[in-house]
Amino acid sequence: MKILVTGGAGFIGSHTVVELLNAGFSPVIIDDLSNSKKSVLQGLKNITGIDLPFYEGDCNDRDLLKKVISAEGIEGVIHFAAYKAVGESVDQPLKYYRNNVGSLVTLLEVLSELKIKNLVFSSSCTVYGQPDIVPVSESTPRKPAESPYGNTKTIGEDILRDTIKSGAALSIISLRYFNPIGAHPSAEIGELPTGVPNNLVPYITQTAIGIRKKLTVFGNDYNTKDGSNVRDFIHVVDLAKAHVSALNLLKKSEAPFYDVFNVGTGTGNSVLEIIETFEKVNDLKLNYEIGPRRSGDVEQIYGNVDKARDIMGWQVEKTLDDSLRDAWAWEKKINNK
C-alpha cells in the first residue's frame, strides 16, 4: 500500500517513513524543505537501504498533489506538512492559517477528486488548551487555543469532522500528539531545529554540547510536583508507530469514518525531571537556571491514552531514559562529537 507522507523529511515525518517501511507500506515523501533538510533523505537511506521517492513542493500546490498521487498510485496519506512554531504563529497568524489550513483543504479536495479514501492527520494536544483536569481524554472538551498554531489544529479537526458529516467517501483519523522527543536509535535521523530551538529537549542537548550557554527553566512556582511545567514526553519512534496503527485501522474502516486518538505516554514529567533524567542517563551536568514564567505556557498537560491502546492496539514501548539517551546521541552525531 503506497502512502504519501506530506512533510516526510521533518522530525516526526521521517521517523514515520521508517516505521511504514518496517510495517510493509511503501512511503512516498513530499516536503517543501522549509523546516527540514535534504540531508534527512540520506539518513533515511542509511537506515533503510532504499532511495525513497521524494518530491520537493508545497501541499498548497493542487496540481503537484494530483500529479504525485496519480503518478505514484497513492492509496493513503499521512499529513504532517504544517508550520509549527508557536511564537512565530503569534507574530504571523495569516502565514499559519494560509499554510496549515489552506493545505489541508487543498489536500481534501484532491483526495475526494481522485477517490483516495485514507487520511491520517497530525493534530495536537494544544486543542485542549489549559485543561481543568489531567489527564485529558479524547472526550475532554477542547478549549480556545493558546496560539494561532494551536488554533490551526482545532480548525483542522473541525474541517475533517464537517467533511465526514457531509458524507464524503473518506476515512480519517486525527492523532493528537503530546511532546515528541528523542531520535532514531541509529542516530541517522532526529530533530533538526532551525535557529534557536522552540522545544525543551533540543535546547537541552544544544546546551550540553555547547551551542547554547545555558538553559532557562521558565518558572518553578507552578502548582506541580516540583513547581516546573509538566508535559507528556513521547519517544518519536513510538509516535511514528502510532501512524502505522492508524493506517491499519483505516484499512478496515468503511467510509465515511472519523475518529480522534491521543498519542502520548499517559504520564506527565516536569521540566526539572527531564533535566535530571538527561543528566543521569548521559552522565553529565547541565548549565541551567530558573527564570520567570513564560507567557502562554500551560501549567500541566498529559494524556489518557487508553483509547489508542484499546481500539488501535497501540502503546508506547520506549522509556524517558531511551528518549533522552537517543536525543543526546543524535546531537553528538550532527556535531561530529
C-alpha positions as CSV (number, residue, x, y, z in Angstrom):
1,M,0.0,0.0,0.0
2,K,1.6,3.3,-1.2
3,I,1.3,6.1,1.4
4,L,2.0,9.8,0.6
5,V,3.8,11.4,3.6
6,T,3.5,15.1,3.4
7,G,6.3,16.8,5.4
8,G,8.0,13.5,5.3
9,A,11.5,15.0,5.7
10,G,10.5,16.6,9.0
11,F,11.2,15.3,12.5
12,I,8.1,13.1,13.0
13,G,7.5,12.5,9.3
14,S,11.0,11.0,8.7
15,H,10.6,8.6,11.6
16,T,7.2,7.6,10.4
17,V,8.6,6.8,7.0
18,V,11.0,4.3,8.6
19,E,8.1,2.6,10.6
20,L,5.9,2.5,7.5
21,L,8.7,0.6,5.6
22,N,9.1,-1.7,8.6
23,A,5.4,-2.5,8.6
24,G,5.3,-3.3,4.8
25,F,4.0,0.0,3.5
26,S,5.6,1.9,0.6
27,P,6.1,5.6,1.6
28,V,6.4,8.5,-0.9
29,I,7.7,11.8,0.6
30,I,6.6,15.3,-0.4
31,D,8.2,18.2,1.5
32,D,9.0,21.9,0.7
33,L,12.1,21.7,2.9
34,S,11.0,25.0,4.7
35,N,11.6,23.4,8.1
36,S,13.7,20.4,7.2
37,K,16.8,19.5,5.3
38,K,17.5,17.3,2.3
39,S,20.3,15.5,4.3
40,V,17.4,13.7,6.0
41,L,16.9,11.6,2.9
42,Q,20.5,10.3,3.2
43,G,19.8,9.4,6.8
44,L,16.7,7.5,5.7
45,K,18.7,5.6,3.1
46,N,21.3,4.7,5.7
47,I,18.6,3.2,7.9
48,T,16.5,1.5,5.2
49,G,18.9,0.9,2.3
50,I,16.4,2.5,0.0
51,D,16.3,5.6,-2.1
52,L,12.8,6.7,-1.2
53,P,10.6,8.6,-3.8
54,F,10.9,12.3,-2.9
55,Y,9.1,15.3,-4.4
56,E,10.1,18.8,-3.3
57,G,7.0,21.0,-3.2
58,D,4.2,22.7,-1.3
59,C,1.0,21.0,-0.3
60,N,-0.9,24.1,-1.3
61,D,0.0,23.3,-4.9
62,R,-3.1,21.4,-6.1
63,D,-1.5,20.4,-9.4
64,L,1.6,18.9,-7.7
65,L,-0.5,16.9,-5.3
66,K,-2.6,15.5,-8.1
67,K,0.5,14.7,-10.1
68,V,2.3,12.9,-7.3
69,I,-0.8,10.9,-6.1
70,S,-1.7,9.8,-9.6
71,A,1.9,9.0,-10.7
72,E,2.7,7.0,-7.6
73,G,-0.6,5.2,-7.2
74,I,-1.1,6.5,-3.7
75,E,-3.7,4.7,-1.6
76,G,-3.5,6.8,1.6
77,V,-2.0,10.0,3.0
78,I,-0.3,11.0,6.3
79,H,-0.5,14.8,6.5
80,F,2.3,16.2,8.6
81,A,3.1,19.3,6.5
82,A,2.5,22.4,8.5
83,Y,4.3,25.3,10.1
84,K,4.7,24.6,13.9
85,A,6.5,27.5,15.7
86,V,4.1,28.8,18.4
87,G,5.8,32.2,18.8
88,E,6.1,32.8,15.0
89,S,2.4,32.0,14.7
90,V,1.5,34.7,17.1
91,D,3.6,37.2,15.1
92,Q,2.4,35.9,11.7
93,P,-1.0,34.4,12.1
94,L,-2.0,34.7,8.4
95,K,1.0,32.8,7.3
96,Y,-0.1,29.9,9.5
97,Y,-3.7,29.9,8.5
98,R,-2.8,30.1,4.8
99,N,-0.4,27.2,5.0
100,N,-1.8,24.9,7.7
101,V,-5.5,25.3,7.0
102,G,-5.2,26.0,3.3
103,S,-3.0,22.9,2.5
104,L,-5.5,20.7,4.4
105,V,-8.4,22.0,2.4
106,T,-6.5,21.6,-0.9
107,L,-5.5,18.0,0.1
108,L,-9.0,17.0,1.0
109,E,-10.3,18.3,-2.4
110,V,-7.7,16.4,-4.2
111,L,-8.3,13.2,-2.3
112,S,-12.0,13.4,-3.0
113,E,-11.4,14.1,-6.7
114,L,-9.0,11.2,-7.0
115,K,-11.1,8.9,-4.8
116,I,-8.4,8.2,-2.3
117,K,-10.0,7.1,1.0
118,N,-7.5,7.0,3.8
119,L,-6.0,10.0,5.7
120,V,-4.1,10.4,9.0
121,F,-4.0,14.0,10.2
122,S,-1.3,15.4,12.6
123,S,-3.3,17.1,15.3
124,S,-2.0,18.2,18.7
125,C,-2.8,18.3,22.4
126,T,-2.8,22.1,22.0
127,V,-6.5,21.7,21.2
128,Y,-7.1,21.1,24.9
129,G,-5.7,24.5,25.9
130,Q,-5.2,24.8,29.6
131,P,-7.2,21.8,30.9
132,D,-9.2,21.8,34.1
133,I,-8.4,18.2,34.9
134,V,-5.5,16.0,33.8
135,P,-5.0,13.5,32.2
136,V,-7.0,14.7,29.3
137,S,-9.0,12.1,27.3
138,E,-10.5,12.4,23.8
139,S,-13.8,13.4,25.4
140,T,-12.2,16.3,27.3
141,P,-13.8,19.5,26.0
142,R,-11.5,21.4,23.7
143,K,-10.6,24.9,24.8
144,P,-9.6,28.0,22.9
145,A,-6.1,27.6,21.6
146,E,-3.2,29.5,23.2
147,S,-1.8,30.4,19.8
148,P,-2.7,30.7,16.1
149,Y,-0.6,27.5,15.5
150,G,-2.8,25.6,18.0
151,N,-5.9,27.1,16.5
152,T,-4.9,25.7,13.1
153,K,-5.1,22.2,14.6
154,T,-8.5,22.9,16.1
155,I,-9.8,24.3,12.8
156,G,-8.2,21.3,11.0
157,E,-10.1,18.9,13.2
158,D,-13.4,20.8,12.6
159,I,-12.8,20.7,8.8
160,L,-12.2,17.0,8.9
161,R,-15.3,16.3,11.1
162,D,-17.5,18.5,8.9
163,T,-16.2,16.8,5.7
164,I,-17.1,13.4,7.1
165,K,-20.5,14.7,8.2
166,S,-21.2,15.7,4.6
167,G,-20.9,12.1,3.6
168,A,-17.6,12.3,1.9
169,A,-16.1,8.9,0.9
170,L,-13.2,9.4,3.2
171,S,-11.8,7.5,6.3
172,I,-9.9,9.9,8.6
173,I,-8.0,9.6,11.9
174,S,-6.7,12.7,13.8
175,L,-3.8,11.9,16.1
176,R,-3.4,14.4,19.0
177,Y,0.3,14.4,19.7
178,F,1.8,15.3,23.0
179,N,5.5,16.1,23.1
180,P,7.7,14.1,20.8
181,I,11.3,13.8,21.8
182,G,14.3,11.6,21.1
183,A,15.7,10.4,17.8
184,H,16.1,7.1,15.8
185,P,18.3,4.7,17.8
186,S,20.7,4.6,14.9
187,A,21.3,8.4,15.2
188,E,20.8,8.7,11.5
189,I,17.7,10.9,11.8
190,G,16.4,13.2,14.6
191,E,15.2,16.7,15.3
192,L,16.8,19.5,13.3
193,P,15.5,22.8,14.7
194,T,16.3,25.9,12.6
195,G,17.8,28.7,14.7
196,V,17.0,28.7,18.4
197,P,15.0,25.6,19.4
198,N,11.4,26.2,20.5
199,N,11.3,22.8,22.2
200,L,12.8,21.8,25.5
201,V,14.9,18.7,24.6
202,P,16.8,20.2,21.6
203,Y,17.6,23.2,23.8
204,I,18.9,20.8,26.5
205,T,21.1,18.9,24.0
206,Q,22.4,22.1,22.4
207,T,23.3,23.4,25.9
208,A,25.0,20.2,26.8
209,I,27.1,20.3,23.6
210,G,28.0,24.0,24.0
211,I,25.9,25.6,21.3
212,R,23.8,27.4,24.0
213,K,25.4,28.9,27.0
214,K,22.7,27.9,29.4
215,L,19.1,26.6,29.6
216,T,16.4,28.7,31.3
217,V,13.6,26.9,33.1
218,F,10.6,29.2,32.8
219,G,9.1,29.2,36.3
220,N,9.3,26.9,39.3
221,D,6.2,28.2,41.1
222,Y,3.5,26.3,39.3
223,N,1.1,24.0,41.1
224,T,3.0,20.9,40.1
225,K,5.2,18.3,41.9
226,D,8.4,20.5,41.7
227,G,7.0,23.8,40.5
228,S,8.0,23.4,36.9
229,N,5.7,22.8,33.9
230,V,4.5,19.2,33.3
231,R,4.2,17.7,29.8
232,D,3.7,14.2,28.3
233,F,7.0,13.4,26.5
234,I,6.8,10.6,24.0
235,H,9.7,8.9,22.0
236,V,9.3,9.9,18.4
237,V,9.7,6.3,17.3
238,D,6.7,5.3,19.4
239,L,4.7,8.2,17.9
240,A,5.7,7.1,14.4
241,K,4.4,3.6,15.1
242,A,1.0,5.1,16.1
243,H,0.6,6.2,12.4
244,V,1.1,2.7,11.3
245,S,-1.6,1.5,13.7
246,A,-3.9,4.3,12.5
247,L,-3.5,3.3,8.9
248,N,-4.2,-0.4,9.8
249,L,-7.4,0.7,11.4
250,L,-8.4,2.9,8.4
251,K,-7.9,0.0,6.1
252,K,-10.6,-1.9,8.0
253,S,-13.0,1.0,8.2
254,E,-15.9,1.8,6.0
255,A,-16.1,5.4,4.7
256,P,-17.3,7.9,5.8
257,F,-15.3,7.3,9.0
258,Y,-13.7,9.7,11.5
259,D,-12.1,9.2,14.9
260,V,-9.6,11.0,17.2
261,F,-6.9,9.5,19.4
262,N,-4.5,10.8,22.0
263,V,-0.9,9.7,21.3
264,G,1.3,10.1,24.4
265,T,2.7,8.1,27.3
266,G,-0.1,8.7,29.7
267,T,2.4,10.1,32.2
268,G,3.4,13.7,33.0
269,N,7.0,14.6,33.5
270,S,8.2,18.0,34.7
271,V,10.8,20.2,33.1
272,L,13.1,19.6,36.0
273,E,12.6,15.9,35.9
274,I,13.6,15.9,32.2
275,I,16.8,17.8,33.1
276,E,17.6,15.5,35.9
277,T,17.0,12.4,33.8
278,F,19.1,13.7,30.9
279,E,22.0,14.3,33.3
280,K,21.6,10.8,34.8
281,V,21.4,8.7,31.6
282,N,24.1,10.7,29.8
283,D,26.4,11.2,32.9
284,L,26.8,14.9,32.5
285,K,25.9,18.2,34.2
286,L,23.7,20.8,32.5
287,N,24.1,24.6,32.9
288,Y,20.6,25.8,33.7
289,E,18.9,28.5,35.8
290,I,15.3,29.2,36.9
291,G,13.7,32.2,35.2
292,P,10.3,33.8,35.3
293,R,7.2,32.2,33.8
294,R,6.8,32.4,30.1
295,S,3.6,33.9,28.7
296,G,1.2,31.3,27.1
297,D,2.7,28.3,28.8
298,V,0.1,25.7,30.0
299,E,0.8,24.6,33.6
300,Q,0.5,20.9,33.0
301,I,-1.0,18.5,30.4
302,Y,-0.7,14.8,29.8
303,G,-3.0,12.4,28.1
304,N,-5.1,9.4,28.9
305,V,-4.1,7.0,26.0
306,D,-6.4,4.0,26.8
307,K,-8.4,4.6,23.6
308,A,-5.4,4.2,21.4
309,R,-4.5,1.0,23.2
310,D,-8.0,-0.5,23.1
311,I,-9.0,0.5,19.6
312,M,-5.8,0.9,17.6
313,G,-3.8,-1.7,19.5
314,W,-1.0,0.8,20.1
315,Q,1.0,1.6,23.1
316,V,4.4,3.1,23.9
317,E,7.5,0.8,24.1
318,K,10.3,3.2,24.9
319,T,11.1,4.9,28.2
320,L,12.1,8.5,29.1
321,D,15.6,7.3,29.6
322,D,15.6,5.9,26.0
323,S,14.3,9.2,24.6
324,L,17.0,11.3,26.3
325,R,19.8,8.9,25.5
326,D,18.8,8.8,21.8
327,A,18.4,12.6,21.7
328,W,22.0,13.1,23.0
329,A,23.4,10.5,20.6
330,W,21.8,12.4,17.7
331,E,23.1,15.8,18.9
332,K,26.6,14.4,19.2
333,K,26.3,12.8,15.7
334,I,25.3,16.1,13.9
335,N,28.1,17.9,15.7
336,N,30.7,15.3,15.0
337,K,31.4,14.7,18.7
